[in-house]
Amino acid sequence: MLNYASDLAVKTFVSASAAGVEELINAWMLSKPHTFVTGLEFSSTVDPSSNTLEFAAIIVYQPSEQDQS
């Protein structure tokens, strides 16, 4: 039996805007066209000291040998 969980990796994207996170994800996905995304979590937080909003996305994916350089 194969253990697919051992082949998973995690990538985090952070930006000051939701559109910025989307752009980061799109650029990353274009550079890794054979990557299989298995999970995505999107969140936002406010830094209480500066009242700035920060957006983050965490992607769980299975790396592809075809995308290895």
PyMOL commands that set and color helices and strands:
alter all, ss='L'
color gray80, all
select helices_A, chain A and resi 4-7+18-31+65-67
alter helices_A, ss='H'
color red, helices_A
select strands_A, chain A and resi 9-15+36-47+52-62
alter strands_A, ss='S'
color yellow, strands_A
deselect
rebuild
show_as cartoon
